[in-house]
């Protein structure tokens, strides 16, 4: 028994923040990055694909959440690069994304001055 799913059936999927696909003769490259932050969390993802005789890919991600006294700071960075070469055909793709969030957990962080 086979089962076919379509995108709308996969409710957990989220759209990619940045995506780049290059098709050039016999070389193919593609990159995608995803970054998201919120109060107390940070997510970073990157992927790179290169098809050809000579290929190079590199992905880097960094995500952190800092819980301070009355505030939360989150940051996420992602980058992806892909290069491919076959004979005289070359293709390259680069993608990056950044997300930052600053949340205050208490109104005591604000000073109100009255006369």
N, C-alpha and C positions, 0 to 999 in steps of 0.2 A: 504494500500500500504506500503510495507516495502522497506527500502533502506539499502544496505550494503556498508560500507566504508572500505577501506583498508588503511594501514599506508601511502602509497604514496599519498592518497587523502587528508590527513591532513597536509597541508604544514606548519602549524604553530608549529607542534611538533618539539622539539629539542632532540637530544640524551642525555641521563642521563650521568653525569660525572662519577659517581661511583654507582655500583649496586651489591648487594650480596643476593643470595637466597639459603637457606639451607632447604632441605627436609630430614627428618629423621624419618621414621615410622609414628607415629601419631602426630609428632610435626613439625611445619613449622614456619620458621622465614625469614624475608627479610628486607633489609635496602637499602635506596637509598639517595644519596646527590647530589646536584647540586650547583655549585658556578660559577659566572661569574662577571668580572669587566671590566670597560672601562673608557674612559675619562668622568668623571662626573656621573657614575652610578655603583651600586653594587647590585648583586642579590644572595641570598642564600636560599636554600630550602632543607628540609630533611623530610623523611618519614620512619616509621618503622612499621612492621607487625609481630605479633606473635600469633600463634594458638596452643593451648594445654590446659591442665587442669590448669596450673599455668603459667601466662604470665607477662612480664614486658617490657615496651617500653619507650624510652626517646629520644627526638629530641631537638636539640639546633641550633639556627641560629643567626648570627649577620652580618649585612651589613651596611657599611657607606661610604659616599663620603665627602671628605673635600676639600673645595674650598679655596685655599690660594692665596697669592699675586703672580700671574703668574704661578701657578701650581695647579694641581688637583690630589689628592691621594684617591684611592678607595680600599677598602678591604672587602672581604666576607669570612665567615667561616661557616661551617655546619657540624654537626655530628649526627649520628643516631645509636642507639643500640636496639636490640631486643633479648629477651630470652624467651624460652618456655620449659616447662617440663610436661610430661605425664608419670606417673609411673617411670620406670627407664630410659626412653628416654629423652635426653636433647639436645637442640640446641641453639646456640647463633650466632649473627651476629653483626658486628660493621663496620661502614663506616664513613669516614670524608673527607672533601675537603676544600681547601683554595685557594683563588685567590686574587692577588694584582696588582694594576695598578698605575703607576705614569706618569702623563702627564704634560709637560711644555707648557704653553699657550703663552709664549712670549720669544723671543730670548734675551730679556734684563736680563734673569736669568743667562746668561753666560758672563763671563768676558774674553775679549781678550786682551792680552798684546802684544804690538808691541814696538820695539826698534827704 
